Amino acid sequence: MFYLTTKNKEDCYGCGGCQLVCPNQFIIMCNDHEGFLYPEKSSNNCGTCNLCESVCPNVNKGKIECKKGQLMAYLGIHKDDKTLQESSSGGVFSGVAQAFCVDDYRVFGVQFGEKLKVEHAYVSHVDQITRFRKSKYVFSDMSDTYEMVKAFLIEGKKVLFTGTPCQIAGLRLYLNKEYEKLLCVDFICRGVPSQKTFDLYIDFLREKYQGAVEAFSFRHKTYSWLRGWNSRNVKFTVDGREVVLSSVDDPYLRGYYKSLFYRPSCYQCKYANVERVSDITMADFWGVEKLFPEVEVHRGCSVILANTKKGQEWVAKLEEFMKMEEVKLSDVIKRNSQLREPAKRHTKRDVFFSNFGEHDFETVVNLCVPKETIPFKKDVVKFIPYKVRKIIKQLRCERQQEME
């Protein structure tokens, strides 16, 4: 189960904790041909301290200590229109950060760095959290993030850390103790592609649109009077020109939503369930319009899980910034498959990576995930105005409630 012993890539999440904890610096993180980081021993003089194995989130999930509470679920929508528009869904991260950012604090999140490299970083002022908003569908470079978190906590600073469930598991194991001033927030994760995959995609966009790709954004929200709000889009700028692509037209989103190029461990993830190791979990609230037809949720709505006693205390403070409503946990689990099981490995994943870099990115994705044609029924439905479709849905819900 421990990668440095098995060399099975499904056994490694790539958090880098083993490298940081090695007292002799005998472990280095190396990229494989798919662009994913794995630890390798740089010396044959490695002893038997086993510190590297003790911080591995694939081995030690059952040893992670956090004060569990009754798992509670909430619907959440940020009250500020601008924040809501700039968020992937309902703006939970911003709400938590606003509640947290009092006194001496540090907020860790994921940003696009130079040359669109996806990386973990921290800010020390709430006005700077905008760089961490919106999903980044790429595995982030952690570097010495765990060391910085520990240093700030030892100094007595409050730390808000956001990341994937496995990154938070690695952090807790690396810290090896519960810190009262640490608040961990994860999200319901489908899986993570490599930076190399994203770079090849950016190279494709650069060639297709004949210019440097800048200001990239996943989950860009658009509005159409025909189809209403939609956040499954990418937006980027090429030499001053703004381009928006839907999940149907964009090859990266098509591959991502079909689980085509995730890290191998994502398909066997031990954290894709309700046994969270974070204090708070945030996610899209899929199907919320069917559960709450009377609530305006179409500009963005999140589900919030309070997993620990500490998480419950902080969620209670969100009402200052967010519209909140308690919901049934069973409804959330039903609509988020990664709370039940990991993503299914795409049957053509190996085909994708065997052609990796041989052809342009879109050609390789099309080979594995052909662009879908819209069925006739959906083609007709898209011309029905959004407000009319909303009324029809509401009538259906009322009819179903009467029958029940």
C-alpha positions in Angstrom: 0.0 0.0 0.0 3.0 2.3 0.4 4.2 3.6 -2.9 8.0 3.5 -2.1 7.5 -0.2 -1.4 5.0 -1.3 -4.0 5.8 1.2 -6.9 2.1 0.9 -7.7 1.0 4.4 -8.9 -2.5 3.9 -7.5 -0.9 4.0 -4.0 0.4 7.6 -4.3 -1.6 10.8 -4.1 1.5 13.0 -4.8 1.2 15.2 -1.7 4.9 15.3 -1.1 4.7 14.8 2.7 7.2 11.9 2.6 9.8 14.1 1.0 9.3 16.9 3.6 9.5 14.6 6.6 12.6 12.6 5.6 15.3 13.7 8.1 18.1 12.9 5.6 16.5 14.4 2.5 16.8 11.0 0.7 13.4 11.4 -1.1 12.8 13.6 -4.1 9.6 14.1 -6.1 9.9 13.2 -9.8 7.5 13.6 -12.7 6.6 10.5 -14.7 5.7 10.7 -18.5 2.1 11.6 -17.7 3.3 14.6 -15.7 2.4 13.3 -12.2 4.8 13.6 -9.2 6.0 10.5 -7.4 8.6 10.1 -4.6 11.9 8.3 -5.4 14.7 7.5 -3.0 17.9 9.3 -3.9 20.2 7.2 -1.8 20.6 3.5 -0.8 21.6 4.6 2.7 17.9 5.0 3.8 17.4 3.8 7.3 14.4 2.3 9.0 12.8 5.3 10.6 9.7 4.8 8.4 8.7 8.5 8.8 7.9 8.7 5.1 5.4 5.9 5.4 3.9 7.4 8.6 2.7 10.5 6.7 1.3 8.7 3.7 -2.4 9.4 3.2 -2.9 6.2 1.3 -1.6 4.2 4.2 -2.8 6.1 7.3 -6.4 7.4 6.7 -7.6 5.6 9.9 -4.9 7.4 12.0 -5.9 10.9 11.1 -7.1 12.7 14.2 -9.8 15.4 14.1 -12.6 15.9 16.5 -15.6 14.5 14.7 -19.1 15.9 15.2 -22.5 15.1 13.7 -22.2 15.5 10.0 -24.5 18.4 8.9 -25.4 19.6 5.4 -26.4 23.0 4.3 -27.4 24.9 1.2 -25.3 28.1 0.8 -25.5 31.1 -1.5 -23.3 34.2 -1.0 -25.2 37.4 -0.4 -22.9 39.6 -2.4 -23.7 39.5 -6.2 -20.1 40.2 -7.3 -18.7 37.4 -5.1 -21.3 35.0 -6.3 -20.6 35.8 -10.0 -16.8 35.3 -9.5 -17.2 32.0 -7.7 -17.6 28.5 -9.2 -20.9 27.9 -7.5 -22.3 29.5 -4.4 -19.2 31.3 -3.0 -18.6 29.1 0.1 -14.8 29.6 0.0 -15.2 33.4 0.1 -17.8 33.2 2.9 -15.5 31.0 5.0 -12.5 33.2 4.4 -14.5 36.3 5.3 -15.6 34.8 8.5 -12.1 33.5 9.3 -10.0 36.5 8.4 -10.0 38.3 11.7 -6.8 38.9 13.8 -3.5 37.3 12.7 -4.3 34.8 9.9 -3.0 33.2 6.8 -5.2 31.7 4.0 -3.9 29.0 1.8 -5.5 28.2 -1.6 -4.7 27.4 -5.2 -3.9 30.0 -7.8 -2.6 30.3 -11.4 1.0 31.4 -11.1 3.4 32.4 -13.8 2.8 30.7 -17.2 -0.5 29.4 -15.8 1.2 27.0 -13.4 -1.3 25.8 -10.8 0.2 26.2 -7.3 -0.6 26.4 -3.7 0.1 29.8 -2.1 -1.0 31.9 0.8 -2.3 35.4 1.5 -2.4 37.5 4.6 -5.3 39.8 3.7 -8.9 39.0 2.9 -8.8 41.3 -0.1 -6.3 38.9 -1.7 -8.4 35.8 -1.6 -9.9 36.5 -5.1 -6.9 34.7 -6.7 -8.1 31.5 -5.0 -11.7 31.6 -6.2 -13.0 29.2 -8.8 -12.0 25.6 -9.4 -8.6 24.7 -10.8 -8.9 21.4 -12.6 -5.2 20.7 -12.3 -3.2 19.1 -9.5 -1.5 22.0 -7.6 2.2 22.3 -6.9 2.6 21.9 -3.1 6.3 22.5 -2.8 7.0 23.5 0.8 3.3 24.4 1.6 3.1 21.9 4.5 6.2 23.4 6.1 4.8 26.9 5.8 1.5 25.9 7.4 3.3 24.3 10.3 5.6 27.3 10.8 2.6 29.8 10.9 0.8 27.6 13.4 3.8 27.4 15.7 4.0 31.2 15.5 0.5 31.2 16.8 -1.2 32.4 13.6 -4.6 31.2 12.5 -4.4 29.2 9.3 -7.2 28.4 6.8 -6.0 25.7 4.4 -8.0 24.7 1.4 -7.2 21.8 -0.9 -8.2 18.3 -2.1 -9.2 15.7 0.5 -5.9 13.9 0.0 -3.9 17.1 0.4 -5.6 17.8 3.7 -5.0 14.2 4.8 -1.3 14.6 4.0 -1.2 17.9 5.9 -2.8 16.4 9.0 -0.4 13.5 9.0 2.6 15.7 8.4 1.6 18.0 11.4 1.0 14.9 13.5 -1.2 16.8 16.0 -4.4 18.8 16.2 -4.0 22.6 16.0 -6.9 24.6 17.4 -6.0 27.5 15.1 -6.1 25.3 11.9 -9.2 25.2 9.8 -9.2 22.7 6.9 -11.6 23.1 4.0 -11.8 20.6 1.1 -14.2 20.0 -1.8 -15.9 17.1 -3.3 -13.2 16.1 -5.8 -13.7 14.3 -9.1 -10.0 13.8 -9.8 -6.9 15.8 -10.7 -5.1 16.0 -14.1 -1.4 16.8 -14.3 0.1 20.2 -15.0 1.7 18.6 -18.1 -1.8 17.7 -19.5 -3.0 21.2 -18.9 0.2 22.7 -20.5 -0.4 20.6 -23.7 -4.0 21.9 -23.7 -2.8 25.5 -23.4 -0.3 24.9 -26.2 -3.2 23.7 -28.4 -5.2 26.9 -27.5 -2.2 29.0 -28.3 -1.9 27.4 -31.8 -5.6 27.5 -32.5 -6.2 31.1 -31.5 -2.8 32.4 -32.6 -1.6 34.1 -29.5 -0.6 33.9 -25.9 -3.2 32.5 -23.5 -3.8 34.7 -20.5 -6.2 35.1 -17.6 -7.5 31.6 -17.8 -10.6 30.6 -15.8 -12.5 27.4 -15.2 -16.2 27.4 -14.3 -16.9 30.8 -16.0 -20.6 31.7 -15.5 -22.6 32.7 -18.5 -26.3 33.6 -18.9 -28.6 33.0 -21.9 -32.2 34.0 -22.0 -32.8 30.6 -23.6 -30.9 28.4 -21.2 -30.4 30.4 -18.1 -27.2 30.3 -16.0 -24.4 27.8 -16.9 -21.0 27.5 -15.2 -19.5 24.6 -17.1 -17.4 26.9 -19.3 -13.8 28.0 -19.6 -12.8 31.6 -20.3 -9.5 32.9 -21.4 -7.9 35.9 -23.1 -5.8 35.7 -26.2 -4.0 39.0 -27.1 -6.9 41.0 -25.7 -9.6 38.8 -27.2 -12.0 37.1 -24.8 -12.9 33.5 -25.6 -15.6 31.4 -23.8 -16.0 27.7 -24.5 -18.6 25.3 -23.2 -18.0 21.8 -21.9 -19.3 20.5 -25.2 -16.8 22.6 -27.3 -13.8 22.6 -25.0 -11.6 19.4 -25.2 -10.1 19.8 -21.7 -13.5 20.0 -20.1 -14.8 17.0 -22.2 -11.9 14.9 -21.1 -12.1 16.1 -17.5 -15.8 15.4 -17.0 -15.3 11.9 -18.6 -12.5 11.1 -16.1 -10.1 10.6 -19.0 -6.8 11.9 -17.6 -6.9 11.9 -13.8 -4.0 10.7 -11.6 -4.1 6.9 -11.2 -4.8 7.1 -7.4 -8.0 9.2 -8.1 -9.7 6.1 -9.4 -9.0 4.3 -6.1 -9.3 7.3 -3.8 -9.9 6.4 -0.2 -11.3 9.9 0.5 -14.2 9.8 -2.0 -16.9 9.2 0.6 -18.6 10.9 3.6 -15.8 10.1 6.0 -14.1 13.4 5.5 -10.8 14.5 7.2 -11.5 18.2 6.7 -13.5 20.5 9.0 -15.7 21.8 6.1 -16.5 20.4 2.7 -17.8 22.6 -0.1 -19.2 21.5 -3.5 -21.8 22.3 -6.1 -25.3 21.4 -5.1 -26.4 19.4 -8.2 -30.2 19.0 -8.6 -30.9 21.7 -5.9 -33.5 23.3 -8.1 -35.6 20.1 -7.9 -35.4 20.1 -4.1 -36.0 23.8 -3.6 -37.9 25.2 -6.6 -38.9 28.3 -4.6 -35.2 29.3 -4.1 -33.3 31.3 -6.7 -30.3 29.0 -7.1 -29.4 29.3 -10.8 -26.7 32.0 -10.4 -24.8 29.6 -8.2 -25.6 27.4 -5.2 -23.2 25.3 -3.0 -23.6 22.5 -0.6 -21.7 22.8 2.7 -20.8 19.9 4.9 -19.8 20.6 8.5 -17.7 17.5 9.3 -16.2 18.3 12.7 -17.1 20.2 15.8 -14.8 23.0 14.7 -16.4 23.0 11.2 -19.8 23.3 12.8 -18.7 26.3 14.8 -17.4 28.1 11.7 -20.4 27.2 9.5 -22.6 28.9 12.1 -20.7 32.1 11.5 -21.4 32.0 7.7 -24.9 33.4 8.0 -23.4 36.9 8.1 -22.2 36.4 4.5 -24.3 33.7 3.1 -27.9 32.6 2.7 -28.0 29.3 4.5 -30.5 26.5 4.9 -30.1 23.1 6.4 -30.7 20.2 4.0 -30.9 16.4 4.3 -27.5 14.7 4.0 -29.1 11.9 2.0 -30.1 14.4 -0.7 -26.5 15.6 -1.0 -25.0 12.1 -1.1 -27.5 11.1 -3.8 -26.5 14.0 -6.0 -22.7 13.8 -5.5 -21.3 10.4 -6.6 -17.8 11.2 -5.2 -19.4 11.0 -1.7 -20.2 7.4 -2.5 -17.3 6.2 -4.6 -14.3 7.3 -6.7 -14.5 8.3 -10.3 -14.5 5.4 -12.8 -11.3 5.0 -14.8 -12.1 5.8 -18.5 -11.6 2.8 -20.7 -9.4 4.8 -23.1 -7.2 6.5 -20.5 -4.2 4.5 -21.7 -5.0 5.4 -25.3 -4.9 9.1 -24.3 -1.5 8.9 -22.6 0.0 6.6 -25.3 -0.8 9.4 -27.8 0.2 12.1 -25.3 2.2 14.8 -27.1 2.2 12.9 -30.4 -0.8 14.9 -31.8 -2.5 18.2 -30.8 -4.5 18.0 -27.6 -8.0 18.1 -29.2 -7.1 15.3 -31.6 -6.1 13.0 -28.8 -9.2 13.9 -26.7 -11.5 13.3 -29.8 -9.9 9.9 -30.3 -11.0 8.9 -26.8 -14.1 11.1 -26.1 -15.7 12.1 -29.4 -17.7 15.3 -29.4 -21.3 14.5 -28.7 -24.1 15.6 -31.0 -27.1 17.1 -29.3 -30.1 14.8 -29.4 -33.2 16.1 -31.3 -35.2 16.5 -28.0 -32.5 18.5 -26.4 -32.1 20.6 -29.6 -35.8 21.5 -29.3 -35.7 22.1 -25.6 -32.9 24.6 -25.8 -35.2 27.0 -27.7 -37.7 27.1 -24.9 -37.0 30.2 -22.8 -35.4 29.5 -19.5 -38.2 31.2 -17.5 -40.8 29.0 -19.3 -38.8 25.9 -18.5 -38.5 26.9 -14.9 -42.3 27.3 -14.6 -42.7 23.8 -16.2 -40.3 22.3 -13.7 -42.1 23.9 -10.8 -45.4 22.6 -12.0 -43.9 19.1 -12.3 -42.6 19.3 -8.8 -46.0 20.4 -7.4 -47.7 17.7 -9.4 -45.3 15.1 -8.0 -45.9 16.4 -4.4 -49.6 16.1 -4.9 -49.2 12.5 -6.1 -47.1 11.6 -3.1 
